[in-house]
Amino acid sequence: MNDYKSLFDEIISHLKQKNSVDVSNVVKAFKFAEEKHENQTRKDGSPYIVHPVEVAKIIEERDFNTDVICSALLHDTVEDCNVSIDEIRTMFNDQVAQIVDAVTAIEKDNFLPDSENIYSDTKDFLKQALEDKTYQKLISIGKMNKFGFYIKFADRLNNLNTIACFPKYKKEAKILETEKWLIPLAKLLKSKYFYTQLQNGCFCVRHEDDNIFFKYLEKYIENMKNYVKNMCQTLEYELDFYFKTANENKINKIIYSQKTPYEVYYSISKHYLTKNLSSVKESNFISVPLFDIYIITQEDTNRELGSIYKALEQFSLKDNFKVIGIERDIFSNASLVIKDKIRNLFNLHFLSKREYTEMQNGTTDGTDIDALDETNSGGVDESFITVFTPQNEQVKLPEKSTVLDFAFKLHSDIGFSALYAYINDSPNKSPIYTRLHNGDKINVVCQLDSNEMNQNIAELRWLAYCKNESTQRILIKYFERKYT
């Protein structure tokens, strides 16, 4: 959309309707970005300012506050316009400056090789090193300020939607980068919206030449929209009447959203075991849910899906819909799968507005974001376990971690002197290569010298005993110094 001023006016109108604070700061951020990006264009020839405005629109639609919207508008000014982080901080505030810093790429002139990184090879692979370092900075700052992640998600969504003019190899590189870093981060933050949209963005770019599937789906969705709208009105009337009668949680509203092409194809491929888009037929769309329907209640849900299931058995609803099961997504969000009289399937969710926003946007609460090793060059797609010290302090470790990994996580002195461990108060000794499991309690026994100090007893074979990249890096650097 080249009419960026109209789009920005729409953002401001929505903010005023929501009674957002500091709307004037958003206007100031827009004017500043417009001035700094003047005469800059994107690859497709459009004014560059279109991009930050579209990123800000994505952020505003997700109901983020004005500081985050300002950051979206400003997110490329430091990287592309010779603006400093201090200048952003002075004009706005620390929050905005930190978010912009989080998403600002590390440039070649500012790159400092990491002597402790066993993967560092800046001579031939500087571009890859810069990418890794940039994402490591994002993760490091993101642990303190999660909003940097969301700006990066929105930025990449807009990138994926506007790279049609790029050569194929550049498109694929952008997809692989997204799959390596951003999709796992969105999954870690439990953001259904950004996780599914990033997956879909990659899917649509990768299959941009498979027009038949997208045409079939678009046609089917378009024919369904009025039907789904009317169905939601029926649901709202019947359920609202039921909940009032049963003195249950009151309904605020019912909204619906269509599944992304990626979600639809993923469901079809599981149901029919299809291996490519070309084998999908129009009839396949009947057998998978194409819409999510959200029952938004005034208060947090307590009985979850039980009330909805009961209500669907009441009144005339039982003649229109049939509950055929409960489905959980990758984040364990539960929904009822319902089938109408003509065999269409839908996912029915029952959430308060707070729960709905948290499900869509995600949260750092209860996630493993703090356990991420930002020096990891292999991406962030890891699952974690929680183990305990003898003092019952929690320690987060990647799955498949060993006693040796745990020892180095506590302190390098403990790692280098680890002899064995007692696990879960067992009297039996466990070797340092023992794999740990969620909930284990580990007491590491160390080799001490005559002065009761930890004694380094590391051996080359320990490299086979550890499973974490951070532990491997420490050991490799130690042995490099010892034997060279």
C-alpha positions in Angstrom: 0.0 0.0 0.0 1.7 3.2 -1.2 -0.9 5.5 0.4 1.0 5.2 3.7 -0.6 8.5 5.1 -4.1 7.0 4.9 -2.9 3.9 6.6 -1.3 5.9 9.3 -4.5 7.9 9.8 -6.3 4.6 10.3 -3.8 3.6 13.0 -4.3 6.9 14.8 -8.1 6.6 14.5 -8.1 3.2 16.0 -5.8 4.3 18.9 -8.2 7.2 19.7 -11.1 4.8 19.7 -9.2 2.6 22.2 -8.4 5.7 24.3 -4.7 4.9 24.0 -2.3 7.2 25.9 0.6 9.1 24.2 -1.0 9.1 20.7 1.0 12.3 20.2 4.2 10.3 20.5 3.0 8.0 17.7 2.5 11.1 15.5 6.0 12.3 16.4 7.5 8.9 15.6 5.8 8.9 12.2 7.0 12.3 11.3 10.5 11.5 12.4 10.6 8.3 10.4 9.0 9.9 7.4 11.7 12.6 7.4 14.6 10.2 7.9 13.4 7.7 5.2 12.7 10.5 2.7 13.9 9.6 -0.8 14.5 6.0 0.2 12.7 3.3 -1.7 12.1 -0.4 -1.4 13.1 -3.1 -3.9 9.7 -2.8 -5.5 10.0 0.9 -6.0 7.6 2.0 -3.3 8.5 4.7 -0.7 10.4 3.1 2.1 8.2 4.7 4.8 5.4 2.4 3.6 7.2 -0.5 5.3 7.5 0.9 8.9 3.9 2.1 8.7 2.7 -1.3 7.7 4.7 -2.9 10.5 3.1 -0.4 12.9 -0.3 -1.4 11.6 0.3 -5.0 12.4 1.4 -4.1 15.9 -1.6 -1.8 16.4 -4.0 -4.5 15.3 -2.5 -6.8 18.0 -3.4 -4.1 20.7 0.2 -3.3 21.7 0.7 0.0 23.5 1.9 3.2 21.9 5.6 2.7 22.9 5.6 -0.5 20.8 3.9 1.2 17.9 6.4 4.1 18.1 9.2 1.5 18.0 7.6 -0.2 14.9 7.6 3.2 13.1 11.3 3.8 14.1 12.6 0.3 13.8 14.8 0.9 10.7 15.9 4.5 11.4 19.1 3.5 13.3 20.0 0.8 10.8 19.3 2.8 7.6 19.3 6.5 8.5 22.4 7.2 10.6 20.2 7.8 13.7 21.7 6.8 17.1 20.0 4.9 19.8 20.8 7.8 22.2 18.9 10.1 19.8 15.9 7.8 19.9 16.1 7.7 23.7 16.3 11.5 24.0 13.3 12.1 21.6 11.2 9.3 23.1 12.1 7.2 26.1 14.2 4.2 27.3 11.6 1.7 26.4 11.4 2.8 22.7 15.2 3.0 22.5 15.7 -0.5 23.9 13.1 -2.0 21.5 14.7 -0.3 18.4 18.1 -1.4 19.6 16.9 -5.0 19.9 15.9 -5.1 16.2 18.7 -3.1 14.7 21.1 -5.4 12.7 24.8 -5.4 13.6 26.7 -3.9 10.7 30.0 -5.1 9.3 31.9 -2.1 10.6 30.6 -2.7 14.2 31.1 -6.5 14.2 33.5 -7.8 16.9 34.5 -11.5 16.4 33.8 -13.7 19.4 37.0 -15.5 20.3 35.0 -17.9 22.5 32.6 -18.9 19.6 33.8 -22.2 18.1 31.7 -21.5 15.0 33.3 -18.1 14.3 34.9 -17.8 10.9 34.6 -14.2 9.8 37.0 -14.5 6.9 34.8 -16.5 4.6 31.4 -16.4 6.4 31.0 -12.8 7.6 27.4 -12.5 6.4 26.4 -15.6 8.4 28.3 -14.4 11.4 26.5 -11.0 11.3 23.1 -12.7 11.0 23.9 -14.9 14.0 25.2 -12.0 16.1 22.1 -9.9 15.2 19.7 -12.5 16.4 21.8 -13.2 19.5 21.5 -9.5 20.4 17.7 -9.7 19.8 17.5 -12.6 22.2 19.7 -11.0 24.8 17.7 -7.7 24.8 14.5 -9.6 24.4 15.0 -11.4 27.7 14.7 -8.0 29.3 12.2 -6.5 26.9 10.0 -8.9 25.0 8.5 -6.3 22.7 11.6 -6.4 20.5 10.5 -9.9 19.4 7.1 -8.7 18.3 8.6 -5.9 16.2 10.8 -8.4 14.5 7.9 -10.8 13.9 5.8 -8.0 12.3 8.8 -6.8 10.3 9.3 -10.2 8.9 5.7 -10.7 8.1 5.7 -7.6 6.1 9.0 -8.7 4.4 7.5 -12.0 3.4 4.4 -10.3 2.0 6.5 -8.0 -0.2 9.4 -10.0 -1.6 7.7 -11.0 -4.9 10.4 -9.0 -6.8 13.3 -10.8 -5.1 15.2 -13.6 -7.0 14.3 -17.1 -5.9 17.5 -17.8 -3.9 17.0 -14.6 -1.8 13.4 -15.6 -1.1 14.5 -19.1 0.1 17.3 -17.5 2.2 14.7 -15.3 3.9 12.4 -18.3 4.5 15.3 -20.4 6.0 16.3 -17.5 8.3 12.7 -17.2 9.5 12.4 -20.9 10.1 15.7 -21.0 12.0 15.1 -18.0 14.3 11.7 -16.3 14.2 9.2 -19.2 14.1 10.9 -21.0 17.0 10.9 -17.7 19.0 7.2 -17.2 18.3 6.5 -20.8 19.4 8.6 -20.2 22.5 6.5 -17.1 23.4 3.3 -19.1 22.7 2.0 -16.5 20.2 -0.5 -18.3 18.1 -1.0 -15.3 15.7 2.7 -14.7 14.9 3.6 -18.4 14.9 0.9 -19.3 12.3 1.3 -16.1 10.3 5.1 -16.6 10.0 4.6 -20.3 9.1 2.0 -19.2 6.5 4.2 -16.4 5.1 7.0 -18.9 4.4 4.5 -21.4 3.0 3.0 -18.9 0.6 6.3 -17.7 -0.7 7.7 -21.2 -1.1 4.6 -22.3 -3.0 3.8 -19.1 -4.9 3.7 -21.0 -8.2 1.1 -23.5 -6.9 -1.8 -21.3 -7.9 -4.5 -24.0 -8.1 -4.5 -24.7 -4.3 -4.7 -21.0 -3.4 -7.5 -20.4 -5.9 -9.6 -23.3 -4.7 -9.2 -22.2 -1.1 -9.9 -18.6 -1.8 -13.1 -19.5 -3.7 -14.2 -21.9 -1.0 -13.6 -19.4 1.8 -15.4 -16.6 0.0 -18.5 -18.8 -0.5 -18.4 -19.7 3.2 -18.1 -16.2 4.7 -21.7 -15.2 4.9 -22.7 -18.6 6.1 -20.1 -18.5 8.9 -21.3 -14.9 9.8 -24.9 -16.1 10.1 -23.8 -19.2 12.0 -22.0 -17.0 14.6 -25.1 -14.8 15.0 -27.1 -18.0 15.8 -24.5 -19.2 18.2 -24.3 -15.9 20.0 -28.1 -15.7 20.4 -28.5 -19.2 21.6 -25.4 -19.3 23.9 -26.1 -15.9 25.4 -29.7 -17.1 26.3 -28.3 -20.3 27.7 -25.6 -18.7 29.9 -28.1 -16.1 31.2 -30.5 -18.9 32.1 -27.8 -21.0 33.7 -26.2 -18.0 35.5 -23.0 -18.7 33.7 -20.2 -16.4 32.5 -21.7 -13.8 30.2 -20.7 -13.6 26.5 -19.0 -10.4 25.4 -18.9 -11.2 21.7 -18.3 -13.9 19.1 -15.7 -13.4 16.5 -14.4 -15.7 13.7 -11.2 -15.8 11.7 -10.3 -18.0 8.7 -7.5 -20.4 8.9 -4.3 -19.6 7.0 -3.5 -21.6 3.8 -0.7 -23.2 5.7 -3.0 -24.4 8.5 -5.5 -25.7 6.0 -2.9 -27.6 4.0 -1.3 -29.0 7.1 -4.8 -30.3 8.2 -5.5 -31.8 4.8 -2.0 -33.4 4.6 -2.6 -35.1 7.9 -6.1 -36.2 7.1 -5.4 -37.5 3.6 -1.7 -38.1 3.8 -1.1 -35.9 0.8 2.5 -35.1 0.0 2.1 -32.0 -2.3 -0.2 -29.2 -3.0 -1.1 -30.4 -6.5 -2.9 -33.4 -5.1 -5.3 -31.3 -3.1 -8.9 -31.3 -4.4 -11.7 -28.9 -3.7 -13.6 -31.6 -1.9 -10.8 -31.9 0.6 -11.8 -28.6 2.2 -15.0 -30.1 3.6 -13.1 -32.5 5.8 -10.9 -29.9 7.7 -11.8 -26.8 9.8 -11.5 -23.6 7.8 -12.5 -21.2 10.5 -11.8 -20.5 14.2 -14.8 -19.3 16.1 -14.0 -17.5 19.4 -16.6 -17.2 22.2 -15.3 -14.1 24.1 -16.6 -14.0 27.6 -16.6 -11.1 30.1 -14.6 -12.9 32.7 -11.8 -15.5 32.7 -13.1 -19.0 31.9 -13.3 -21.4 34.7 -15.2 -24.4 33.3 -13.4 -24.1 30.0 -15.2 -26.1 27.3 -17.6 -27.9 29.5 -20.2 -25.1 29.4 -20.0 -24.8 25.7 -20.4 -28.5 25.2 -23.4 -28.5 27.5 -25.0 -25.5 25.7 -24.6 -27.1 22.3 -26.8 -30.0 23.6 -29.5 -27.5 24.5 -32.3 -25.8 22.5 -32.0 -25.7 18.8 -28.2 -25.8 18.7 -28.2 -29.6 18.7 -30.1 -29.6 15.4 -27.5 -27.4 13.8 -24.2 -28.5 15.3 -22.6 -31.7 16.6 -19.5 -31.8 18.8 -17.2 -34.5 17.3 -14.1 -34.0 19.6 -11.7 -31.7 21.4 -8.5 -30.6 19.7 -5.3 -29.1 21.1 -2.9 -26.9 19.1 0.8 -26.8 19.4 0.5 -24.5 22.5 -2.1 -26.9 24.2 -4.9 -24.4 23.6 -8.1 -26.5 23.6 -11.0 -26.1 21.2 -14.2 -28.0 20.4 -14.4 -29.4 16.9 -18.0 -29.0 15.7 -19.7 -30.2 12.5 -22.7 -28.6 10.9 -25.5 -30.3 9.0 -23.6 -30.1 5.7 -20.4 -31.6 7.2 -18.4 -28.4 7.5 -15.9 -28.4 10.4 -15.0 -25.5 12.8 -12.8 -25.0 15.8 -14.8 -23.4 18.7 -12.8 -21.6 21.4 -14.1 -20.3 24.7 -12.0 -17.5 26.2 -12.1 -14.2 28.0 -10.7 -11.1 26.2 -7.6 -11.3 28.3 -7.1 -15.0 27.5 -7.8 -14.4 23.8 -5.2 -11.6 23.7 -2.6 -13.7 25.5 -3.2 -16.7 23.2 -2.9 -14.6 20.1 0.1 -12.5 21.1 1.8 -14.8 23.5 3.6 -14.2 26.8 7.0 -14.6 28.4 5.3 -15.9 31.6 5.9 -19.6 32.1 8.1 -19.9 29.0 11.7 -20.9 28.6 12.9 -17.6 27.2 15.3 -17.0 30.1 16.9 -20.4 29.5 17.9 -19.6 25.9 21.6 -19.5 25.2 21.8 -16.4 23.0 25.3 -17.4 21.9 23.9 -20.5 20.2 24.5 -20.2 16.5 22.2 -23.1 15.7 19.0 -21.3 16.2 16.5 -21.5 19.1 14.3 -24.5 18.3 15.0 -26.3 21.6 12.8 -27.9 24.3 13.8 -27.5 27.9 13.6 -29.5 31.1 13.6 -28.2 34.7 16.0 -29.8 37.1 16.9 -28.9 40.7 20.0 -28.3 42.8 20.3 -29.9 46.3 18.9 -26.6 47.6 15.8 -27.1 45.4 16.8 -24.2 43.1 15.4 -24.5 39.6 17.8 -24.9 36.6 16.5 -24.8 33.0 18.5 -27.0 30.6 17.8 -28.2 27.0 16.4 -31.7 26.6 19.0 -34.5 26.5 21.3 -32.5 28.8 23.8 -34.5 31.0 25.2 -34.2 34.5 28.2 -32.5 32.9 26.0 -29.9 31.2 24.3 -29.3 34.5 27.7 -28.9 36.3 28.9 -26.3 33.7 25.5 -24.5 33.9 26.1 -24.0 37.7 29.7 -22.8 37.3 32.7 -23.6 35.0 34.7 -24.5 38.1 32.1 -27.1 39.0 32.1 -28.3 35.4 35.8 -28.8 35.1 36.1 -30.6 38.4 33.0 -32.8 38.2 33.5 -36.5 39.2 30.0 -37.9 39.4 26.6 -37.1 40.8 23.9 -38.3 43.1 20.5 -38.0 41.4 17.2 -37.9 43.2 18.8 -38.7 46.6 19.9 -42.1 45.4 22.9 -43.5 47.2 24.3 -44.7 43.9 26.8 -42.7 41.9 25.8 -41.5 38.4 28.6 -40.8 35.9 28.9 -37.3 34.4 27.5 -38.5 31.0 24.2 -39.5 32.6 21.2 -38.0 30.8 18.9 -35.9 32.9 15.1 -35.8 32.9 12.5 -33.3 33.9 12.3 -33.0 37.7 15.6 -34.6 38.5 17.5 -33.4 41.6 21.2 -33.4 41.1 24.1 -33.2 43.6 27.4 -32.9 41.8 30.5 -34.2 43.5 33.8 -32.4 42.5 37.5 -33.3 42.7 39.2 -31.1 45.2 42.9 -30.5 45.6 44.9 -30.4 48.9 43.7 -26.9 49.6 40.0 -27.9 49.1 39.8 -26.0 45.8 38.1 -27.4 42.7 40.7 -29.3 40.6 40.5 -29.3 36.8 40.2 -32.9 35.7 38.7 -32.4 32.2 39.6 -34.9 29.5 39.1 -34.9 25.8 36.5 -37.6 26.0 34.2 -35.2 27.9 33.3 -33.7 24.5 31.2 -36.9 24.0 29.7 -36.5 27.4 28.0 -33.1 26.9 25.0 -32.4 24.7 24.8 -28.6 25.0 26.5 -26.3 22.6 27.5 -23.9 25.4 29.3 -26.8 27.3 31.0 -27.9 24.1 32.2 -24.4 23.3 33.8 -24.1 26.8 35.6 -27.4 26.5 36.8 -26.9 23.0 38.3 -23.5 23.8 39.9 -25.0 26.9 41.5 -27.9 24.9 42.6 -25.5 22.1 44.5 -23.4 24.7 45.9 -26.5 26.4 47.2 -28.3 23.3 48.2 -25.4 21.0 
